[in-house]
Amino acid sequence: MGQANCEINWSSQALFSDMHVVKQGLALLAVRILCAGCGILGELAAQSEPFELPATDTVYDDRVQTILFFQLHPEREAIPVMTLGSSTGLELFFDLLQASPEELYYSIYHFDQDWNPSSLHPNDYYPGFPERQVENYQSSRGTEVLFMHYRLHLGATDVSVSGNFLICIFDRWRRVLFTRRFYVTEQGFSVELDFVQPVNPDLRRSHQALTASVTTGKLDVANNGEELSVMILQNGDPNTAIQKRVANFFHGNTFRFNKSDEWVFPARKEFRYKDLRTIRSRTPDIELWEERDGEYHAWLIPDGIREGRPFYTETDINGRFLIHNLDRFDPHSQSDYVRAHFTLKTGYPLDQDVYLYGAFSSWKLLPAFRMEYDPGKKAYLGNVLLKLGYYNYLFASEGPDGNLETETLEGNWYEAENDYVVLVYYRPFGGRYDRLMFSGLFNSNR
């Protein structure tokens, strides 16, 4: 790893597009912290200083695998969120692909609703040591691929304010392994969400439209685009986020966002899935098992393009994944890693790269999830190292405008079942930070 200049600030776009720059960004944060002269239990960085890495779900070390961040049920929760002061916090699970444990630490950071660093000092939202050690870990048992499994509990009573947060996991040398977003809500507001037909007739068979009504209780909130904002995400995918700051109607403590086609989302289709919960037999999704070079290889049933095909309903978990093992007692420490081989039959090469996409790729188009076209098989092939479990995914590509899109390979159908996360922020005049006053999960079929 080359030398890094402490004064450079990195843009998130560069970090996403070039893994070499990501590694430089990792080194830069490490150097910046070391230049500050911090001890192991010193401050990672003052919140008022520039935050050098993007506030996104990003993995910076290839050894890190299978990150789960949840409150109670990872297969049902679209985002990691906890209620301020409640008895239930968040659980963070992850693996490190190595045979021996490593000394790991974590810090958390507070951000505004647009994921810019807030002006709060760490002691304002997380009293005590800003750096804390990850103490709960165990080694893998009976697996071909050796790994260390780590667990971390974040208590809702440990933080003192609501809002957007980022947890940063790093080693004793200040090398960042990964970052993950999470949310702390006060649940002081209430929301009603309605699913309506899009006004634009061209979108009625492919998109889902929503209207929202926010009740703010006893707080006196102004409808000036500064104090109240509502953000909605489809299935917890940050690329789908739509934010509105001004209600088109309000009366007293009720704010209605019911302008025609203000919140319209491509409905996509039900997520594809692969069942990889056992290595002792073939599931309906596995054509062939093979063991070679110290790894298990699962050759999966090929997929095809779904755009233009009739819609059919399937049970999915809306892009998430679940770690489960039909053969062992503890799915987290006793589940092996397998090399899962995916195939997308197209018959011809496409004009854009094809990626596997979902929560297991951190909702990003990552190099490790890119597929290559094989002229002999007339299909796109890709393989990903996955822990035994149940996985949802879509095929995605980068559109002409540079934005991620799934329509070309998957299509859209208005009847698709989707989860929608609603986040309501409040920042009173003169307030120092954005308070998260409501977080809720709504389903399009309920």
Buried (B, 14 or more C-beta within 10 A) or exposed (E): EEEBEEEEEBEBEBBBEEBEBBBBBBBBBBBBBEEBEBEEEEBBBEBEEEBBBBBBBBBBBEEBBBBBBBBEEBBBBBBBBBBBBBEEBBBBBBBBBEEEBBEBBBBBBBBBBEBEBBEBBBEBBBEEBBBBBBEEBEBBEEBEBBBBBBBBEBEBEBBBBBBBBBBBBBBEEBBBBBBBBBBBBBBBBBBBBEBBEBEEEEBEEBBBBBBBBBBBEEBEBEBEEEBBBBBBBBBBBBBBEBBBBBBBEBEEBBBBBBBEBBBBBBBBBBBBBBBBBBBEEBBEBBEEBEEEEEBBBBBBEBBEBBEEEEBEEEEBBBBBBBBBBBBBEEBBBBBBBBBBBBBBEBEEEBEBBBBBBBBBBBBBBBEBBBBEBEEEEEBBBBBBBBBBBBBBBBBBBBEEEEEBBBBBBBBBBBBBBBBBBBBBBBBBEEEEBBBBBBBBBBEBEE
